[in-house]
């Protein structure tokens, strides 16, 4: 089911590089969170275990390494040599099934375990359909590329930039490949690339991504919630020196993020990414923040990436046009639009062990309470420290 080390989201590679450079001795623990309360069929855990064990054989090929050298010059030769020697260690993943409940725990050095999340979610999603006998009808199968074409042509008429972000909850790797192929063929300038590095290489488009919530979550555990956003951004700039300049906003709520996103960071970063909460409210908040700092919002970009559909994209476009730059990362609506219900699940870092410290719980405070993750007592503490107790979350 997985045939390449690069069948992963690009932000995992960029974060792995940063972790190696800034936190080489840190450890991390991740857990599968079944938000949709899905009931897993008998034998699911054993089949997932089998697929995880097979991942130990994946290696970066010479062709893949050359692709990264040419496409991603900010990934230095020492990191690419490391990645060429990297292999998954299946002992870092514990899979258990009791009845219809599935448990997946990942634990080990952060610089290694950081690569597990996305391919594991892709495996869980694809196996979820396969082992329950859920198939695509012949009519739906014939229309996979057509639907992708219709969507990207709509976005092209609106003059938008669209990226594909759908690895984690795809129906299958085959559907994913066909969708990216259609987007690449029909999208023209509207299709800016894909988060999946293998698909980017295969279809000759740009790999898209910077960092994810875990980068900020770790900083919260290591340096405290007050300093988490500032130091996470500072360390990112130290590693990438101006490249990969889109900042994720909602690990500890966008309010707390903008309290830290001062004029220095606002000028250094090309823009921000929206991943939870009302996109129009977020856009208004972001425009106001740039204007208060004396920065023209049209010189900056918001990447919208939260459960986007064509209707939602059109609404955002209408509000933002002529006010701030915008682009869109669309995931499940591209890679799992085949007439079945997508899974609602995540894998998140739950604990971290920074160098010289014991295990500490990590948390995520989204702009919507349903996306909060982590220890309830630590969430409560973070809200007090960040003055968020009156916030809707």
Short mmCIF file of the C-alpha atoms (twelve columns), coordinates in Angstrom:
data_MODEL
# 
_entry.id   MODEL 
# 
loop_
_atom_site.group_PDB 
_atom_site.id 
_atom_site.type_symbol 
_atom_site.label_atom_id 
_atom_site.label_alt_id 
_atom_site.label_comp_id 
_atom_site.label_asym_id 
_atom_site.label_seq_id 
_atom_site.Cartn_x 
_atom_site.Cartn_y 
_atom_site.Cartn_z 
_atom_site.pdbx_PDB_model_num 
ATOM 1   C CA . UNK A 1   0.000   0.000  0.000   1 
ATOM 2   C CA . UNK A 2   2.974   2.322  0.599   1 
ATOM 3   C CA . UNK A 3   5.795   2.097  -1.918  1 
ATOM 4   C CA . UNK A 4   7.941   5.165  -1.232  1 
ATOM 5   C CA . UNK A 5   9.460   7.008  1.707   1 
ATOM 6   C CA . UNK A 6   8.221   10.195 0.024   1 
ATOM 7   C CA . UNK A 7   4.553   9.136  0.249   1 
ATOM 8   C CA . UNK A 8   4.237   11.650 3.073   1 
ATOM 9   C CA . UNK A 9   3.318   15.282 3.534   1 
ATOM 10  C CA . UNK A 10  6.079   17.768 2.849   1 
ATOM 11  C CA . UNK A 11  5.761   19.511 6.211   1 
ATOM 12  C CA . UNK A 12  6.907   16.302 7.885   1 
ATOM 13  C CA . UNK A 13  10.173  16.467 5.954   1 
ATOM 14  C CA . UNK A 14  10.691  20.183 6.615   1 
ATOM 15  C CA . UNK A 15  9.934   19.696 10.326  1 
ATOM 16  C CA . UNK A 16  12.186  16.636 10.555  1 
ATOM 17  C CA . UNK A 17  15.061  18.715 9.194   1 
ATOM 18  C CA . UNK A 18  14.340  21.446 11.768  1 
ATOM 19  C CA . UNK A 19  14.038  18.941 14.630  1 
ATOM 20  C CA . UNK A 20  17.398  17.368 13.760  1 
ATOM 21  C CA . UNK A 21  19.016  20.790 13.855  1 
ATOM 22  C CA . UNK A 22  17.301  22.237 16.939  1 
ATOM 23  C CA . UNK A 23  16.147  19.294 19.110  1 
ATOM 24  C CA . UNK A 24  18.131  16.152 18.187  1 
ATOM 25  C CA . UNK A 25  17.754  14.582 21.662  1 
ATOM 26  C CA . UNK A 26  14.005  15.152 22.097  1 
ATOM 27  C CA . UNK A 27  11.573  12.234 22.278  1 
ATOM 28  C CA . UNK A 28  7.903   12.226 21.356  1 
ATOM 29  C CA . UNK A 29  4.798   10.146 21.865  1 
ATOM 30  C CA . UNK A 30  1.847   10.246 19.445  1 
ATOM 31  C CA . UNK A 31  -1.620  8.700  19.683  1 
ATOM 32  C CA . UNK A 32  -4.435  7.876  17.280  1 
ATOM 33  C CA . UNK A 33  -7.602  9.837  18.143  1 
ATOM 34  C CA . UNK A 34  -10.839 8.355  16.788  1 
ATOM 35  C CA . UNK A 35  -12.924 11.534 16.594  1 
ATOM 36  C CA . UNK A 36  -15.625 9.864  14.532  1 
ATOM 37  C CA . UNK A 37  -15.932 6.940  16.984  1 
ATOM 38  C CA . UNK A 38  -15.572 4.527  14.099  1 
ATOM 39  C CA . UNK A 39  -16.032 0.821  14.877  1 
ATOM 40  C CA . UNK A 40  -13.141 -1.173 13.394  1 
ATOM 41  C CA . UNK A 41  -13.813 -4.629 11.953  1 
ATOM 42  C CA . UNK A 42  -12.212 -7.804 13.283  1 
ATOM 43  C CA . UNK A 43  -8.628  -8.176 12.132  1 
ATOM 44  C CA . UNK A 44  -8.118  -4.496 11.376  1 
ATOM 45  C CA . UNK A 45  -5.315  -4.083 13.942  1 
ATOM 46  C CA . UNK A 46  -3.482  -7.159 12.651  1 
ATOM 47  C CA . UNK A 47  -3.680  -5.960 9.042   1 
ATOM 48  C CA . UNK A 48  -2.463  -2.493 10.025  1 
ATOM 49  C CA . UNK A 49  0.393   -4.102 11.962  1 
ATOM 50  C CA . UNK A 50  1.355   -6.052 8.850   1 
ATOM 51  C CA . UNK A 51  1.446   -2.895 6.722   1 
ATOM 52  C CA . UNK A 52  3.476   -1.025 9.364   1 
ATOM 53  C CA . UNK A 53  6.040   -3.823 9.473   1 
ATOM 54  C CA . UNK A 54  6.429   -3.679 5.696   1 
ATOM 55  C CA . UNK A 55  7.328   0.029  5.909   1 
ATOM 56  C CA . UNK A 56  10.747  -0.950 7.328   1 
ATOM 57  C CA . UNK A 57  11.834  -1.767 3.767   1 
ATOM 58  C CA . UNK A 58  11.179  1.716  2.377   1 
ATOM 59  C CA . UNK A 59  14.286  3.669  1.405   1 
ATOM 60  C CA . UNK A 60  14.939  6.951  -0.367  1 
ATOM 61  C CA . UNK A 61  16.001  6.151  -3.916  1 
ATOM 62  C CA . UNK A 62  18.787  7.956  -5.742  1 
ATOM 63  C CA . UNK A 63  16.188  9.480  -8.058  1 
ATOM 64  C CA . UNK A 64  14.133  10.735 -5.102  1 
ATOM 65  C CA . UNK A 65  17.196  12.241 -3.462  1 
ATOM 66  C CA . UNK A 66  18.124  14.074 -6.672  1 
ATOM 67  C CA . UNK A 67  14.571  15.374 -6.892  1 
ATOM 68  C CA . UNK A 68  14.813  16.863 -3.394  1 
ATOM 69  C CA . UNK A 69  18.236  18.358 -4.122  1 
ATOM 70  C CA . UNK A 70  16.907  20.183 -7.170  1 
ATOM 71  C CA . UNK A 71  13.433  21.092 -5.911  1 
ATOM 72  C CA . UNK A 72  14.195  21.971 -2.286  1 
ATOM 73  C CA . UNK A 73  17.582  23.755 -2.098  1 
ATOM 74  C CA . UNK A 74  16.880  24.845 1.485   1 
ATOM 75  C CA . UNK A 75  17.212  21.177 2.527   1 
ATOM 76  C CA . UNK A 76  20.975  21.000 2.964   1 
ATOM 77  C CA . UNK A 77  23.188  18.065 1.888   1 
ATOM 78  C CA . UNK A 78  23.697  16.782 5.436   1 
ATOM 79  C CA . UNK A 79  19.956  16.365 5.907   1 
ATOM 80  C CA . UNK A 80  19.474  14.716 2.520   1 
ATOM 81  C CA . UNK A 81  22.291  12.276 3.347   1 
ATOM 82  C CA . UNK A 82  20.510  11.509 6.620   1 
ATOM 83  C CA . UNK A 83  17.218  10.927 4.796   1 
ATOM 84  C CA . UNK A 84  18.968  8.650  2.299   1 
ATOM 85  C CA . UNK A 85  20.014  6.435  5.211   1 
ATOM 86  C CA . UNK A 86  16.699  6.647  7.066   1 
ATOM 87  C CA . UNK A 87  14.328  3.721  7.483   1 
ATOM 88  C CA . UNK A 88  11.182  3.305  9.532   1 
ATOM 89  C CA . UNK A 89  11.546  1.304  12.745  1 
ATOM 90  C CA . UNK A 90  8.224   -0.552 13.231  1 
ATOM 91  C CA . UNK A 91  9.011   -1.161 16.918  1 
ATOM 92  C CA . UNK A 92  8.234   2.534  17.447  1 
ATOM 93  C CA . UNK A 93  4.558   1.813  16.649  1 
ATOM 94  C CA . UNK A 94  2.258   -0.116 18.997  1 
ATOM 95  C CA . UNK A 95  -1.010  -1.277 17.397  1 
ATOM 96  C CA . UNK A 96  -3.720  -2.855 19.549  1 
ATOM 97  C CA . UNK A 97  -7.327  -3.743 18.887  1 
ATOM 98  C CA . UNK A 98  -9.908  -4.676 21.497  1 
ATOM 99  C CA . UNK A 99  -13.262 -5.447 19.986  1 
ATOM 100 C CA . UNK A 100 -14.032 -2.606 17.594  1 
ATOM 101 C CA . UNK A 101 -11.653 -0.157 19.329  1 
ATOM 102 C CA . UNK A 102 -8.286  0.617  17.757  1 
ATOM 103 C CA . UNK A 103 -5.272  1.980  19.624  1 
ATOM 104 C CA . UNK A 104 -2.137  3.236  17.875  1 
ATOM 105 C CA . UNK A 105 0.753   4.691  19.886  1 
ATOM 106 C CA . UNK A 106 4.029   5.949  18.402  1 
ATOM 107 C CA . UNK A 107 7.032   6.569  20.645  1 
ATOM 108 C CA . UNK A 108 10.717  7.253  20.093  1 
ATOM 109 C CA . UNK A 109 13.189  9.996  19.172  1 
ATOM 110 C CA . UNK A 110 11.238  12.923 17.754  1 
ATOM 111 C CA . UNK A 111 13.462  13.244 14.694  1 
ATOM 112 C CA . UNK A 112 12.481  9.669  13.721  1 
ATOM 113 C CA . UNK A 113 8.880   9.344  14.902  1 
ATOM 114 C CA . UNK A 114 7.854   12.584 13.216  1 
ATOM 115 C CA . UNK A 115 7.500   10.760 9.882   1 
ATOM 116 C CA . UNK A 116 4.936   8.172  11.054  1 
ATOM 117 C CA . UNK A 117 1.748   10.251 11.414  1 
ATOM 118 C CA . UNK A 118 0.718   10.923 7.815   1 
ATOM 119 C CA . UNK A 119 1.411   7.503  6.228   1 
ATOM 120 C CA . UNK A 120 -0.234  5.772  9.197   1 
ATOM 121 C CA . UNK A 121 -3.376  7.835  8.730   1 
ATOM 122 C CA . UNK A 122 -3.344  7.075  5.012   1 
ATOM 123 C CA . UNK A 123 -3.062  3.358  5.807   1 
ATOM 124 C CA . UNK A 124 -5.860  3.482  8.385   1 
ATOM 125 C CA . UNK A 125 -8.111  5.328  5.938   1 
ATOM 126 C CA . UNK A 126 -7.489  2.969  3.015   1 
ATOM 127 C CA . UNK A 127 -7.786  -0.168 5.169   1 
ATOM 128 C CA . UNK A 128 -10.995 1.190  6.701   1 
ATOM 129 C CA . UNK A 129 -12.713 0.897  3.350   1 
ATOM 130 C CA . UNK A 130 -10.940 -2.211 2.091   1 
ATOM 131 C CA . UNK A 131 -11.572 -4.416 5.136   1 
ATOM 132 C CA . UNK A 132 -15.225 -3.407 5.342   1 
ATOM 133 C CA . UNK A 133 -15.734 -4.237 1.689   1 
ATOM 134 C CA . UNK A 134 -16.496 -0.624 0.750   1 
ATOM 135 C CA . UNK A 135 -15.811 -0.105 -2.945  1 
ATOM 136 C CA . UNK A 136 -16.351 2.657  -5.453  1 
ATOM 137 C CA . UNK A 137 -19.172 2.175  -7.916  1 
ATOM 138 C CA . UNK A 138 -18.149 1.975  -11.554 1 
ATOM 139 C CA . UNK A 139 -19.908 5.288  -12.190 1 
ATOM 140 C CA . UNK A 140 -18.048 7.022  -9.344  1 
ATOM 141 C CA . UNK A 141 -14.749 5.493  -10.441 1 
ATOM 142 C CA . UNK A 142 -15.186 6.838  -13.960 1 
ATOM 143 C CA . UNK A 143 -15.843 10.324 -12.641 1 
ATOM 144 C CA . UNK A 144 -12.862 10.674 -10.251 1 
ATOM 145 C CA . UNK A 145 -10.753 12.686 -12.675 1 
ATOM 146 C CA . UNK A 146 -13.815 14.512 -14.037 1 
ATOM 147 C CA . UNK A 147 -14.784 15.833 -10.588 1 
ATOM 148 C CA . UNK A 148 -11.223 16.974 -9.908  1 
ATOM 149 C CA . UNK A 149 -11.160 18.679 -13.313 1 
ATOM 150 C CA . UNK A 150 -14.465 20.471 -12.686 1 
ATOM 151 C CA . UNK A 151 -13.297 21.751 -9.321  1 
ATOM 152 C CA . UNK A 152 -9.918  23.023 -10.483 1 
ATOM 153 C CA . UNK A 153 -11.499 24.682 -13.543 1 
ATOM 154 C CA . UNK A 154 -13.903 26.513 -11.204 1 
ATOM 155 C CA . UNK A 155 -10.996 27.703 -9.095  1 
ATOM 156 C CA . UNK A 156 -9.085  28.729 -12.216 1 
ATOM 157 C CA . UNK A 157 -12.022 30.869 -13.397 1 
ATOM 158 C CA . UNK A 158 -11.982 32.601 -10.008 1 
ATOM 159 C CA . UNK A 159 -8.256  33.293 -10.379 1 
ATOM 160 C CA . UNK A 160 -7.334  31.281 -7.275  1 
ATOM 161 C CA . UNK A 161 -4.278  29.275 -6.239  1 
ATOM 162 C CA . UNK A 162 -5.169  25.779 -5.064  1 
ATOM 163 C CA . UNK A 163 -2.974  23.047 -3.544  1 
ATOM 164 C CA . UNK A 164 -3.921  19.442 -2.798  1 
ATOM 165 C CA . UNK A 165 -3.569  18.473 0.908   1 
ATOM 166 C CA . UNK A 166 -5.392  15.130 1.019   1 
ATOM 167 C CA . UNK A 167 -2.884  12.400 1.920   1 
ATOM 168 C CA . UNK A 168 -4.135  11.639 5.415   1 
ATOM 169 C CA . UNK A 169 -7.768  10.777 4.686   1 
ATOM 170 C CA . UNK A 170 -7.570  9.643  1.075   1 
ATOM 171 C CA . UNK A 171 -9.786  6.841  -0.157  1 
ATOM 172 C CA . UNK A 172 -6.757  5.088  -1.597  1 
ATOM 173 C CA . UNK A 173 -3.321  5.834  -2.992  1 
ATOM 174 C CA . UNK A 174 -4.665  5.088  -6.482  1 
ATOM 175 C CA . UNK A 175 -7.456  7.663  -6.176  1 
ATOM 176 C CA . UNK A 176 -4.945  10.151 -4.785  1 
ATOM 177 C CA . UNK A 177 -2.642  9.650  -7.759  1 
ATOM 178 C CA . UNK A 178 -5.461  10.026 -10.280 1 
ATOM 179 C CA . UNK A 179 -6.745  13.198 -8.621  1 
ATOM 180 C CA . UNK A 180 -3.337  14.888 -8.569  1 
ATOM 181 C CA . UNK A 181 -2.836  13.870 -12.193 1 
ATOM 182 C CA . UNK A 182 -6.124  15.508 -13.184 1 
ATOM 183 C CA . UNK A 183 -5.395  18.651 -11.178 1 
ATOM 184 C CA . UNK A 184 -1.961  18.938 -12.737 1 
ATOM 185 C CA . UNK A 185 -3.263  18.362 -16.266 1 
ATOM 186 C CA . UNK A 186 -6.238  20.727 -16.097 1 
ATOM 187 C CA . UNK A 187 -5.282  23.245 -13.420 1 
ATOM 188 C CA . UNK A 188 -2.720  25.374 -15.182 1 
ATOM 189 C CA . UNK A 189 -1.582  28.270 -12.996 1 
ATOM 190 C CA . UNK A 190 -4.458  27.621 -10.573 1 
ATOM 191 C CA . UNK A 191 -2.880  24.394 -9.306  1 
ATOM 192 C CA . UNK A 192 0.076   25.359 -7.128  1 
ATOM 193 C CA . UNK A 193 1.094   21.855 -6.025  1 
ATOM 194 C CA . UNK A 194 0.495   19.087 -3.517  1 
ATOM 195 C CA . UNK A 195 1.493   18.418 0.075   1 
ATOM 196 C CA . UNK A 196 2.436   14.837 -0.872  1 
ATOM 197 C CA . UNK A 197 6.082   14.710 -1.924  1 
ATOM 198 C CA . UNK A 198 5.770   11.513 -3.965  1 
ATOM 199 C CA . UNK A 199 2.790   12.889 -5.903  1 
ATOM 200 C CA . UNK A 200 4.636   16.175 -6.476  1 
ATOM 201 C CA . UNK A 201 7.608   14.315 -7.901  1 
ATOM 202 C CA . UNK A 202 5.466   11.964 -9.996  1 
ATOM 203 C CA . UNK A 203 3.386   14.736 -11.564 1 
ATOM 204 C CA . UNK A 204 6.025   17.445 -11.837 1 
ATOM 205 C CA . UNK A 205 4.435   19.946 -9.445  1 
ATOM 206 C CA . UNK A 206 5.653   21.776 -6.354  1 
ATOM 207 C CA . UNK A 207 5.662   20.116 -2.894  1 
ATOM 208 C CA . UNK A 208 3.744   22.400 -0.522  1 
ATOM 209 C CA . UNK A 209 4.123   22.741 3.257   1 
ATOM 210 C CA . UNK A 210 5.965   24.342 6.162   1 
ATOM 211 C CA . UNK A 211 5.144   23.174 9.697   1 
ATOM 212 C CA . UNK A 212 2.296   21.598 11.661  1 
ATOM 213 C CA . UNK A 213 0.802   21.943 15.135  1 
ATOM 214 C CA . UNK A 214 3.327   19.601 16.739  1 
ATOM 215 C CA . UNK A 215 6.140   22.112 16.140  1 
ATOM 216 C CA . UNK A 216 4.334   24.619 18.375  1 
ATOM 217 C CA . UNK A 217 3.030   21.965 20.783  1 
ATOM 218 C CA . UNK A 218 6.576   20.819 21.527  1 
ATOM 219 C CA . UNK A 219 7.687   24.402 22.118  1 
ATOM 220 C CA . UNK A 220 4.833   24.810 24.594  1 
ATOM 221 C CA . UNK A 221 6.077   21.822 26.592  1 
ATOM 222 C CA . UNK A 222 9.740   22.791 26.334  1 
ATOM 223 C CA . UNK A 223 9.552   26.565 26.881  1 
ATOM 224 C CA . UNK A 224 6.104   27.266 28.348  1 
ATOM 225 C CA . UNK A 225 2.906   28.463 26.748  1 
ATOM 226 C CA . UNK A 226 3.750   32.169 26.881  1 
ATOM 227 C CA . UNK A 227 6.902   31.680 24.821  1 
ATOM 228 C CA . UNK A 228 5.761   28.813 22.599  1 
ATOM 229 C CA . UNK A 229 4.614   30.771 19.549  1 
ATOM 230 C CA . UNK A 230 7.491   33.257 19.591  1 
ATOM 231 C CA . UNK A 231 10.214  30.651 19.974  1 
ATOM 232 C CA . UNK A 232 8.643   28.256 17.480  1 
ATOM 233 C CA . UNK A 233 8.661   31.030 14.877  1 
ATOM 234 C CA . UNK A 234 12.164  32.165 15.849  1 
ATOM 235 C CA . UNK A 235 13.607  28.670 15.559  1 
ATOM 236 C CA . UNK A 236 11.880  28.184 12.206  1 
ATOM 237 C CA . UNK A 237 13.489  31.351 10.872  1 
ATOM 238 C CA . UNK A 238 16.871  30.246 12.247  1 
ATOM 239 C CA . UNK A 239 16.684  27.029 10.215  1 
ATOM 240 C CA . UNK A 240 15.120  28.264 6.971   1 
ATOM 241 C CA . UNK A 241 16.331  31.881 6.780   1 
ATOM 242 C CA . UNK A 242 13.261  33.194 4.975   1 
ATOM 243 C CA . UNK A 243 12.226  30.118 3.012   1 
ATOM 244 C CA . UNK A 244 9.008   28.247 3.897   1 
ATOM 245 C CA . UNK A 245 7.441   31.414 5.249   1 
ATOM 246 C CA . UNK A 246 3.826   30.491 6.058   1 
ATOM 247 C CA . UNK A 247 3.084   30.365 9.812   1 
ATOM 248 C CA . UNK A 248 0.407   28.138 11.351  1 
ATOM 249 C CA . UNK A 249 -1.783  30.184 13.693  1 
ATOM 250 C CA . UNK A 250 -4.114  28.067 15.806  1 
ATOM 251 C CA . UNK A 251 -2.070  25.726 18.021  1 
ATOM 252 C CA . UNK A 252 -2.915  27.834 21.085  1 
ATOM 253 C CA . UNK A 253 -5.729  29.817 19.400  1 
ATOM 254 C CA . UNK A 254 -5.257  32.549 16.852  1 
ATOM 255 C CA . UNK A 255 -5.712  35.164 19.575  1 
ATOM 256 C CA . UNK A 256 -2.618  33.925 21.412  1 
ATOM 257 C CA . UNK A 257 -0.748  33.616 18.121  1 
ATOM 258 C CA . UNK A 258 -1.372  37.217 17.109  1 
ATOM 259 C CA . UNK A 259 -0.306  38.379 20.569  1 
ATOM 260 C CA . UNK A 260 3.127   36.957 19.637  1 
ATOM 261 C CA . UNK A 261 3.103   37.727 15.908  1 
ATOM 262 C CA . UNK A 262 4.709   41.143 16.220  1 
ATOM 263 C CA . UNK A 263 5.988   43.395 13.445  1 
ATOM 264 C CA . UNK A 264 9.242   41.459 13.162  1 
ATOM 265 C CA . UNK A 265 7.501   38.141 12.487  1 
ATOM 266 C CA . UNK A 266 4.739   39.732 10.436  1 
ATOM 267 C CA . UNK A 267 7.371   41.133 8.068   1 
ATOM 268 C CA . UNK A 268 9.585   38.033 8.074   1 
ATOM 269 C CA . UNK A 269 6.802   35.563 7.245   1 
ATOM 270 C CA . UNK A 270 5.042   35.644 3.881   1 
ATOM 271 C CA . UNK A 271 1.708   34.901 5.502   1 
ATOM 272 C CA . UNK A 272 -0.278  32.609 7.767   1 
ATOM 273 C CA . UNK A 273 -2.343  29.416 7.568   1 
ATOM 274 C CA . UNK A 274 -5.925  29.083 8.770   1 
ATOM 275 C CA . UNK A 275 -6.889  25.614 10.042  1 
ATOM 276 C CA . UNK A 276 -9.864  26.047 12.385  1 
ATOM 277 C CA . UNK A 277 -12.713 28.385 13.209  1 
ATOM 278 C CA . UNK A 278 -14.720 30.644 10.941  1 
ATOM 279 C CA . UNK A 279 -12.539 31.573 7.937   1 
ATOM 280 C CA . UNK A 280 -14.196 34.967 7.428   1 
ATOM 281 C CA . UNK A 281 -13.682 35.961 11.057  1 
ATOM 282 C CA . UNK A 282 -10.075 34.777 10.792  1 
ATOM 283 C CA . UNK A 283 -9.477  36.757 7.593   1 
ATOM 284 C CA . UNK A 284 -10.901 39.887 9.194   1 
ATOM 285 C CA . UNK A 285 -8.728  39.365 12.283  1 
ATOM 286 C CA . UNK A 286 -5.634  38.864 10.122  1 
ATOM 287 C CA . UNK A 287 -6.275  41.925 7.950   1 
ATOM 288 C CA . UNK A 288 -6.795  44.050 11.066  1 
ATOM 289 C CA . UNK A 289 -3.571  42.728 12.597  1 
ATOM 290 C CA . UNK A 290 -1.457  43.579 9.548   1 
ATOM 291 C CA . UNK A 291 -3.049  47.021 9.278   1 
ATOM 292 C CA . UNK A 292 -2.347  47.791 12.951  1 
ATOM 293 C CA . UNK A 293 1.312   46.966 12.277  1 
ATOM 294 C CA . UNK A 294 1.411   49.257 9.238   1 
ATOM 295 C CA . UNK A 295 1.739   46.352 6.779   1 
ATOM 296 C CA . UNK A 296 -0.313  46.225 3.596   1 
ATOM 297 C CA . UNK A 297 -2.401  43.018 3.838   1 
ATOM 298 C CA . UNK A 298 -2.238  42.643 0.053   1 
ATOM 299 C CA . UNK A 299 1.499   41.987 0.425   1 
ATOM 300 C CA . UNK A 300 0.697   38.927 2.571   1 
ATOM 301 C CA . UNK A 301 -1.163  35.653 2.028   1 
ATOM 302 C CA . UNK A 302 -3.582  33.534 4.031   1 
ATOM 303 C CA . UNK A 303 -3.514  29.811 3.237   1 
ATOM 304 C CA . UNK A 304 -6.957  28.422 4.047   1 
ATOM 305 C CA . UNK A 305 -6.915  24.681 4.772   1 
ATOM 306 C CA . UNK A 306 -9.851  23.763 7.013   1 
ATOM 307 C CA . UNK A 307 -12.329 21.266 5.496   1 
ATOM 308 C CA . UNK A 308 -12.703 23.260 2.295   1 
ATOM 309 C CA . UNK A 309 -15.397 22.708 -0.321  1 
ATOM 310 C CA . UNK A 310 -16.009 24.681 -3.533  1 
ATOM 311 C CA . UNK A 311 -18.838 26.590 -1.839  1 
ATOM 312 C CA . UNK A 312 -16.668 27.509 1.134   1 
ATOM 313 C CA . UNK A 313 -13.808 28.576 -1.119  1 
ATOM 314 C CA . UNK A 314 -16.103 30.870 -3.113  1 
ATOM 315 C CA . UNK A 315 -17.372 32.516 0.084   1 
ATOM 316 C CA . UNK A 316 -13.821 33.128 1.322   1 
ATOM 317 C CA . UNK A 317 -12.750 34.447 -2.079  1 
ATOM 318 C CA . UNK A 318 -15.627 36.939 -2.148  1 
ATOM 319 C CA . UNK A 319 -14.641 38.320 1.253   1 
ATOM 320 C CA . UNK A 320 -10.851 38.440 0.745   1 
ATOM 321 C CA . UNK A 321 -10.647 39.644 -2.851  1 
ATOM 322 C CA . UNK A 322 -8.869  42.986 -3.016  1 
ATOM 323 C CA . UNK A 323 -8.200  42.926 0.752   1 
ATOM 324 C CA . UNK A 324 -5.525  40.281 1.324   1 
ATOM 325 C CA . UNK A 325 -3.703  37.612 -0.671  1 
ATOM 326 C CA . UNK A 326 -5.175  34.126 -0.442  1 
ATOM 327 C CA . UNK A 327 -4.531  30.545 -1.448  1 
ATOM 328 C CA . UNK A 328 -6.194  27.273 -0.547  1 
ATOM 329 C CA . UNK A 329 -5.089  23.814 0.564   1 
ATOM 330 C CA . UNK A 330 -7.861  21.313 -0.098  1 
ATOM 331 C CA . UNK A 331 -7.589  17.799 1.262   1 
ATOM 332 C CA . UNK A 332 -10.392 15.297 1.706   1 
ATOM 333 C CA . UNK A 333 -12.688 17.045 -0.783  1 
ATOM 334 C CA . UNK A 334 -10.141 16.168 -3.467  1 
ATOM 335 C CA . UNK A 335 -8.835  12.740 -2.426  1 
ATOM 336 C CA . UNK A 336 -11.962 11.207 -0.895  1 
ATOM 337 C CA . UNK A 337 -14.799 12.576 -3.008  1 
ATOM 338 C CA . UNK A 338 -15.913 9.159  -4.277  1 
ATOM 339 C CA . UNK A 339 -19.346 8.814  -2.702  1 
ATOM 340 C CA . UNK A 340 -18.326 7.369  0.674   1 
ATOM 341 C CA . UNK A 341 -18.142 8.948  4.116   1 
ATOM 342 C CA . UNK A 342 -14.571 10.075 4.950   1 
ATOM 343 C CA . UNK A 343 -13.103 9.103  8.298   1 
ATOM 344 C CA . UNK A 344 -12.893 11.627 11.123  1 
ATOM 345 C CA . UNK A 345 -9.629  10.836 12.860  1 
ATOM 346 C CA . UNK A 346 -6.226  12.322 13.639  1 
ATOM 347 C CA . UNK A 347 -2.874  11.260 15.025  1 
ATOM 348 C CA . UNK A 348 -1.436  13.880 17.369  1 
ATOM 349 C CA . UNK A 349 1.603   14.281 19.553  1 
ATOM 350 C CA . UNK A 350 0.388   13.738 23.130  1 
ATOM 351 C CA . UNK A 351 3.637   13.876 25.134  1 
ATOM 352 C CA . UNK A 352 7.159   15.152 24.627  1 
ATOM 353 C CA . UNK A 353 10.425  14.569 26.438  1 
ATOM 354 C CA . UNK A 354 12.790  17.465 25.770  1 
ATOM 355 C CA . UNK A 355 16.490  16.939 26.380  1 
ATOM 356 C CA . UNK A 356 17.237  16.676 30.100  1 
ATOM 357 C CA . UNK A 357 13.561  16.557 31.120  1 
ATOM 358 C CA . UNK A 358 10.920  13.951 31.833  1 
ATOM 359 C CA . UNK A 359 7.818   13.280 29.792  1 
ATOM 360 C CA . UNK A 360 5.481   16.292 29.573  1 
ATOM 361 C CA . UNK A 361 1.941   16.355 28.166  1 
ATOM 362 C CA . UNK A 362 1.493   18.540 25.096  1 
ATOM 363 C CA . UNK A 363 -1.742  20.215 24.056  1 
ATOM 364 C CA . UNK A 364 -3.435  21.920 21.156  1 
ATOM 365 C CA . UNK A 365 -5.940  24.710 21.738  1 
ATOM 366 C CA . UNK A 366 -7.799  25.088 18.491  1 
ATOM 367 C CA . UNK A 367 -10.071 27.969 17.523  1 
ATOM 368 C CA . UNK A 368 -12.927 25.474 17.962  1 
ATOM 369 C CA . UNK A 369 -13.216 23.370 21.107  1 
ATOM 370 C CA . UNK A 370 -13.901 20.141 19.179  1 
ATOM 371 C CA . UNK A 371 -10.334 20.187 17.835  1 
ATOM 372 C CA . UNK A 372 -8.657  20.649 21.225  1 
ATOM 373 C CA . UNK A 373 -6.351  17.771 22.109  1 
ATOM 374 C CA . UNK A 374 -4.362  16.888 25.195  1 
ATOM 375 C CA . UNK A 375 -4.546  16.547 28.956  1 
ATOM 376 C CA . UNK A 376 -7.579  18.475 30.338  1 
ATOM 377 C CA . UNK A 377 -5.618  19.847 33.301  1 
ATOM 378 C CA . UNK A 378 -2.869  21.112 31.012  1 
ATOM 379 C CA . UNK A 379 -5.473  22.666 28.698  1 
ATOM 380 C CA . UNK A 380 -6.979  24.474 31.668  1 
ATOM 381 C CA . UNK A 381 -3.534  25.675 32.766  1 
ATOM 382 C CA . UNK A 382 -2.714  26.938 29.267  1 
ATOM 383 C CA . UNK A 383 -5.983  28.871 29.099  1 
ATOM 384 C CA . UNK A 384 -5.158  30.620 32.375  1 
ATOM 385 C CA . UNK A 385 -1.590  31.409 31.358  1 
ATOM 386 C CA . UNK A 386 -2.698  32.732 27.943  1 
ATOM 387 C CA . UNK A 387 -5.690  34.625 29.400  1 
ATOM 388 C CA . UNK A 388 -8.123  32.559 27.358  1 
ATOM 389 C CA . UNK A 389 -10.636 31.620 30.056  1 
ATOM 390 C CA . UNK A 390 -13.166 34.047 28.598  1 
ATOM 391 C CA . UNK A 391 -12.556 32.702 25.100  1 
ATOM 392 C CA . UNK A 392 -15.175 30.581 23.361  1 
ATOM 393 C CA . UNK A 393 -12.872 27.570 23.439  1 
# 
